[in-house]
Amino acid sequence: MRERKKAATRQALHEAAVALTLAHGLDRVTVEAIADAAMVSRRTFSNYFSGKEQALLHDDRTRLARLVTTVRDRPADEPAWQALTAAAIDLCADLGDPDHIAKMRAIRQHPSLLSEQIAQFTSAEDDLADAVSTRLPTPDPLRARLLAAAFMTTMRVASHRWLDDPGSDLVEGVKQALAQMAGPFE
């Protein structure tokens, strides 16, 4: 029960951050305004996030964690790049809603959000490298890290292309980008 309450508070803070940012722009949003909108204290906000950027990107962190879990849950004998590709397709299937697209566009316009997003991607690279290391024919930490970094870069490029052309299909764009990068990693 306690964990569900924490998750609900975290989600409420995230949703308040997104709504306020979309309505007023990131520069006009304060931590206090987010806390007020979520009906919690500033101190409670600080128990969950170190700043408004983390609150705004909470769902991205959740998606990245789900990506890592999905890779780990794929069949053990599946090659690393195939497992990453399958997990990416699963992840991208739920990213087409208008609020998410608007948020992603806002992220690209604010350096403070972009730096937080890069920090999240770097953390995910570490976790993905660990998740795919068992899928390599021989233990090779450098190859696992390179594979994870190449995958995350490919995902970032594919999502930026999609944001530049919202009429395009994200899943197809991700499939194409990952297929082009597959050669060295298969």
Contacts in CASP RR format, 6 or more apart in sequence:
PFRMAT RR
TARGET T0000
AUTHOR 0000-0000-0000
METHOD contacts of the structure
MODEL  1
MRERKKAATRQALHEAAVALTLAHGLDRVTVEAIADAAMVSRRTFSNYFS
GKEQALLHDDRTRLARLVTTVRDRPADEPAWQALTAAAIDLCADLGDPDH
IAKMRAIRQHPSLLSEQIAQFTSAEDDLADAVSTRLPTPDPLRARLLAAA
FMTTMRVASHRWLDDPGSDLVEGVKQALAQMAGPFE
6 48 0 8 1.000
9 38 0 8 1.000
9 40 0 8 1.000
9 44 0 8 1.000
9 48 0 8 1.000
10 48 0 8 1.000
10 49 0 8 1.000
10 58 0 8 1.000
11 58 0 8 1.000
12 38 0 8 1.000
12 39 0 8 1.000
12 40 0 8 1.000
13 34 0 8 1.000
13 35 0 8 1.000
13 38 0 8 1.000
13 40 0 8 1.000
13 45 0 8 1.000
13 48 0 8 1.000
13 49 0 8 1.000
13 55 0 8 1.000
13 58 0 8 1.000
14 55 0 8 1.000
14 56 0 8 1.000
14 58 0 8 1.000
14 59 0 8 1.000
15 38 0 8 1.000
16 34 0 8 1.000
16 35 0 8 1.000
16 37 0 8 1.000
16 38 0 8 1.000
16 55 0 8 1.000
17 29 0 8 1.000
17 34 0 8 1.000
17 52 0 8 1.000
17 55 0 8 1.000
17 56 0 8 1.000
17 58 0 8 1.000
18 56 0 8 1.000
18 99 0 8 1.000
18 103 0 8 1.000
19 37 0 8 1.000
20 29 0 8 1.000
20 33 0 8 1.000
20 34 0 8 1.000
20 37 0 8 1.000
21 29 0 8 1.000
21 52 0 8 1.000
21 56 0 8 1.000
21 103 0 8 1.000
21 106 0 8 1.000
22 99 0 8 1.000
22 102 0 8 1.000
22 103 0 8 1.000
22 106 0 8 1.000
25 106 0 8 1.000
26 52 0 8 1.000
26 56 0 8 1.000
26 106 0 8 1.000
26 110 0 8 1.000
26 112 0 8 1.000
26 113 0 8 1.000
27 110 0 8 1.000
29 52 0 8 1.000
30 52 0 8 1.000
31 42 0 8 1.000
31 45 0 8 1.000
31 46 0 8 1.000
31 51 0 8 1.000
31 52 0 8 1.000
31 55 0 8 1.000
32 42 0 8 1.000
34 45 0 8 1.000
34 52 0 8 1.000
34 55 0 8 1.000
35 41 0 8 1.000
35 42 0 8 1.000
35 44 0 8 1.000
35 45 0 8 1.000
38 45 0 8 1.000
45 51 0 8 1.000
45 55 0 8 1.000
48 55 0 8 1.000
49 55 0 8 1.000
49 58 0 8 1.000
53 112 0 8 1.000
53 113 0 8 1.000
53 115 0 8 1.000
53 116 0 8 1.000
54 61 0 8 1.000
54 116 0 8 1.000
56 103 0 8 1.000
56 107 0 8 1.000
56 113 0 8 1.000
57 107 0 8 1.000
57 113 0 8 1.000
57 116 0 8 1.000
57 117 0 8 1.000
57 120 0 8 1.000
59 100 0 8 1.000
60 117 0 8 1.000
60 120 0 8 1.000
61 120 0 8 1.000
63 91 0 8 1.000
63 95 0 8 1.000
64 120 0 8 1.000
64 121 0 8 1.000
64 123 0 8 1.000
64 124 0 8 1.000
64 127 0 8 1.000
65 124 0 8 1.000
65 127 0 8 1.000
66 91 0 8 1.000
67 87 0 8 1.000
67 88 0 8 1.000
67 91 0 8 1.000
67 124 0 8 1.000
67 128 0 8 1.000
68 124 0 8 1.000
68 127 0 8 1.000
68 128 0 8 1.000
68 131 0 8 1.000
70 86 0 8 1.000
70 87 0 8 1.000
70 90 0 8 1.000
70 91 0 8 1.000
71 83 0 8 1.000
71 84 0 8 1.000
71 87 0 8 1.000
71 128 0 8 1.000
71 131 0 8 1.000
71 132 0 8 1.000
72 131 0 8 1.000
74 82 0 8 1.000
74 83 0 8 1.000
74 86 0 8 1.000
74 87 0 8 1.000
75 83 0 8 1.000
76 134 0 8 1.000
76 135 0 8 1.000
78 86 0 8 1.000
78 135 0 8 1.000
79 135 0 8 1.000
79 186 0 8 1.000
80 132 0 8 1.000
80 135 0 8 1.000
80 136 0 8 1.000
80 144 0 8 1.000
80 147 0 8 1.000
80 185 0 8 1.000
81 147 0 8 1.000
81 151 0 8 1.000
81 178 0 8 1.000
81 182 0 8 1.000
81 183 0 8 1.000
81 185 0 8 1.000
81 186 0 8 1.000
82 186 0 8 1.000
83 132 0 8 1.000
83 135 0 8 1.000
84 128 0 8 1.000
84 132 0 8 1.000
84 147 0 8 1.000
84 151 0 8 1.000
84 178 0 8 1.000
85 175 0 8 1.000
85 178 0 8 1.000
85 179 0 8 1.000
85 182 0 8 1.000
88 151 0 8 1.000
88 155 0 8 1.000
88 174 0 8 1.000
88 178 0 8 1.000
89 171 0 8 1.000
89 174 0 8 1.000
89 175 0 8 1.000
92 170 0 8 1.000
92 171 0 8 1.000
92 174 0 8 1.000
93 171 0 8 1.000
95 159 0 8 1.000
95 170 0 8 1.000
96 170 0 8 1.000
101 163 0 8 1.000
101 166 0 8 1.000
104 159 0 8 1.000
104 163 0 8 1.000
105 163 0 8 1.000
106 113 0 8 1.000
107 113 0 8 1.000
107 114 0 8 1.000
107 117 0 8 1.000
108 114 0 8 1.000
108 160 0 8 1.000
108 163 0 8 1.000
121 152 0 8 1.000
121 156 0 8 1.000
124 148 0 8 1.000
124 152 0 8 1.000
125 145 0 8 1.000
125 148 0 8 1.000
125 149 0 8 1.000
125 152 0 8 1.000
126 148 0 8 1.000
128 147 0 8 1.000
128 148 0 8 1.000
128 151 0 8 1.000
128 152 0 8 1.000
129 141 0 8 1.000
129 144 0 8 1.000
129 145 0 8 1.000
129 147 0 8 1.000
129 148 0 8 1.000
129 149 0 8 1.000
130 144 0 8 1.000
132 144 0 8 1.000
132 147 0 8 1.000
132 148 0 8 1.000
133 139 0 8 1.000
133 140 0 8 1.000
133 141 0 8 1.000
133 144 0 8 1.000
136 143 0 8 1.000
136 144 0 8 1.000
147 185 0 8 1.000
150 181 0 8 1.000
150 184 0 8 1.000
150 185 0 8 1.000
151 178 0 8 1.000
151 181 0 8 1.000
154 177 0 8 1.000
154 178 0 8 1.000
154 181 0 8 1.000
155 174 0 8 1.000
155 177 0 8 1.000
155 178 0 8 1.000
157 177 0 8 1.000
158 170 0 8 1.000
158 173 0 8 1.000
158 174 0 8 1.000
158 176 0 8 1.000
158 177 0 8 1.000
158 178 0 8 1.000
159 170 0 8 1.000
159 174 0 8 1.000
161 168 0 8 1.000
161 173 0 8 1.000
161 177 0 8 1.000
162 168 0 8 1.000
162 169 0 8 1.000
162 170 0 8 1.000
162 173 0 8 1.000
END
